[in-house]
């Protein structure tokens, strides 16, 4: 099963625009040896953060690769901080590969597996897509079972996904800046709702 992988949004981080839209899920034709960036915040940078492109600390990348993630294209960021030495150790990360929602929709966790306070939200999301469930399930039956550790969702604006078993291990490691959530709550994070993702996963 997969869930949303959500590095913390950092608004006080600036990166050249040509490097800040790596969310297509395809290999890059070329990439620089380093990226010059700027950080004007007052708090320490988390180990996982994003403007649009995710930036992951080398410890996170090592962890993911050790778990089998062989689809990460990384470019080191040299991060300027006013009045301080430049920060190093973070990498702009292009995640190659896409997984359709249809490929794991049937394996989303049931409502009663959520804390009570979130169950109404899950029920509402499932009620909203009731007319699409049959189509999405049928499409999913024709797709191979996904196994990638990390990937982009194939639909809409392609948020990041992480395999749930690896997500639990990430949580246990307590990497800073990590947020995870069920894809049915996508409207809170990625600018589109679950209904739109379902409609994209099974077009008429």
Order of alpha helices (4+ residues) and beta strands (2+ residues): beta-beta-beta-beta-beta-beta-alpha-beta-beta-beta-alpha-alpha-beta-beta-alpha-beta-alpha
